[in-house]
Protein backbone atom coordinates (compact mmCIF):
# COMPACT_ATOMS: atom_id res chain seq x y z
CA UNK A 1 0.00 0.00 0.00
CA UNK A 2 2.94 2.30 0.69
CA UNK A 3 4.09 2.02 -2.91
CA UNK A 4 0.68 3.12 -4.14
CA UNK A 5 1.04 6.45 -2.32
CA UNK A 6 4.59 6.85 -3.63
CA UNK A 7 3.43 6.18 -7.20
CA UNK A 8 0.54 8.62 -6.77
CA UNK A 9 2.97 11.28 -5.54
CA UNK A 10 5.30 10.63 -8.46
CA UNK A 11 2.39 10.98 -10.88
CA UNK A 12 1.36 14.28 -9.28
CA UNK A 13 4.91 15.59 -9.76
CA UNK A 14 4.89 14.36 -13.37
CA UNK A 15 1.54 16.02 -14.01
CA UNK A 16 2.74 19.28 -12.45
CA UNK A 17 5.88 19.24 -14.61
CA UNK A 18 3.79 18.52 -17.71
CA UNK A 19 1.33 21.32 -16.97
CA UNK A 20 4.22 23.70 -16.32
CA UNK A 21 5.77 22.67 -19.63
CA UNK A 22 2.47 23.24 -21.43
CA UNK A 23 2.16 26.65 -19.77
CA UNK A 24 5.58 27.87 -20.90
CA UNK A 25 5.28 26.31 -24.39
CA UNK A 26 5.81 28.97 -27.06
CA UNK A 27 4.26 27.07 -29.97
CA UNK A 28 0.93 28.14 -31.36
CA UNK A 29 -1.85 26.62 -29.25
CA UNK A 30 -3.74 23.63 -30.58
CA UNK A 31 -7.40 24.56 -31.16
CA UNK A 32 -8.63 21.06 -30.35
CA UNK A 33 -9.21 20.55 -26.62
CA UNK A 34 -9.26 16.76 -27.05
CA UNK A 35 -5.86 16.78 -28.75
CA UNK A 36 -4.47 19.07 -26.04
CA UNK A 37 -5.87 16.80 -23.32
CA UNK A 38 -4.36 13.74 -24.99
CA UNK A 39 -1.03 15.54 -25.28
CA UNK A 40 -1.05 16.37 -21.57
CA UNK A 41 -2.02 12.80 -20.63
CA UNK A 42 0.59 11.19 -22.89
CA UNK A 43 3.37 13.50 -21.74
CA UNK A 44 2.52 13.03 -18.06
CA UNK A 45 2.63 9.23 -18.52
CA UNK A 46 6.05 9.49 -20.19
CA UNK A 47 7.40 11.75 -17.43
CA UNK A 48 5.84 9.42 -14.82
CA UNK A 49 7.65 6.46 -16.35
CA UNK A 50 10.98 8.29 -16.33
CA UNK A 51 10.58 9.52 -12.76
CA UNK A 52 9.45 6.10 -11.55
CA UNK A 53 12.43 4.43 -13.19
CA UNK A 54 14.84 6.90 -11.61
CA UNK A 55 13.19 6.72 -8.18
CA UNK A 56 13.01 2.93 -7.95
CA UNK A 57 16.48 2.34 -9.38
CA UNK A 58 17.91 4.68 -6.73
CA UNK A 59 15.71 3.03 -4.09
CA UNK A 60 17.02 -0.46 -4.88
CA UNK A 61 20.64 0.67 -5.21
CA UNK A 62 20.55 2.30 -1.77
CA UNK A 63 18.75 -0.73 -0.33
CA UNK A 64 21.46 -3.07 -1.64
CA UNK A 65 24.22 -0.73 -0.43
CA UNK A 66 22.63 -0.56 3.02
CA UNK A 67 22.48 -4.35 3.24
CA UNK A 68 26.09 -4.67 2.09
CA UNK A 69 27.29 -2.12 4.65
CA UNK A 70 25.32 -3.82 7.45
CA UNK A 71 26.78 -7.20 6.47
CA UNK A 72 30.30 -5.75 6.37
CA UNK A 73 30.11 -4.13 9.80
CA UNK A 74 28.17 -6.93 11.51
CA UNK A 75 30.53 -9.71 10.46
C-alpha positions in Angstrom: 0.0 0.0 0.0 2.9 2.3 0.7 4.1 2.0 -2.9 0.7 3.1 -4.1 1.0 6.4 -2.3 4.6 6.8 -3.6 3.4 6.2 -7.2 0.5 8.6 -6.8 3.0 11.3 -5.5 5.3 10.6 -8.5 2.4 11.0 -10.9 1.4 14.3 -9.3 4.9 15.6 -9.8 4.9 14.4 -13.4 1.5 16.0 -14.0 2.7 19.3 -12.5 5.9 19.2 -14.6 3.8 18.5 -17.7 1.3 21.3 -17.0 4.2 23.7 -16.3 5.8 22.7 -19.6 2.5 23.2 -21.4 2.2 26.7 -19.8 5.6 27.9 -20.9 5.3 26.3 -24.4 5.8 29.0 -27.1 4.3 27.1 -30.0 0.9 28.1 -31.4 -1.9 26.6 -29.2 -3.7 23.6 -30.6 -7.4 24.6 -31.2 -8.6 21.1 -30.3 -9.2 20.6 -26.6 -9.3 16.8 -27.0 -5.9 16.8 -28.7 -4.5 19.1 -26.0 -5.9 16.8 -23.3 -4.4 13.7 -25.0 -1.0 15.5 -25.3 -1.1 16.4 -21.6 -2.0 12.8 -20.6 0.6 11.2 -22.9 3.4 13.5 -21.7 2.5 13.0 -18.1 2.6 9.2 -18.5 6.0 9.5 -20.2 7.4 11.7 -17.4 5.8 9.4 -14.8 7.7 6.5 -16.4 11.0 8.3 -16.3 10.6 9.5 -12.8 9.4 6.1 -11.5 12.4 4.4 -13.2 14.8 6.9 -11.6 13.2 6.7 -8.2 13.0 2.9 -7.9 16.5 2.3 -9.4 17.9 4.7 -6.7 15.7 3.0 -4.1 17.0 -0.5 -4.9 20.6 0.7 -5.2 20.5 2.3 -1.8 18.7 -0.7 -0.3 21.5 -3.1 -1.6 24.2 -0.7 -0.4 22.6 -0.6 3.0 22.5 -4.4 3.2 26.1 -4.7 2.1 27.3 -2.1 4.7 25.3 -3.8 7.4 26.8 -7.2 6.5 30.3 -5.8 6.4 30.1 -4.1 9.8 28.2 -6.9 11.5 30.5 -9.7 10.5 
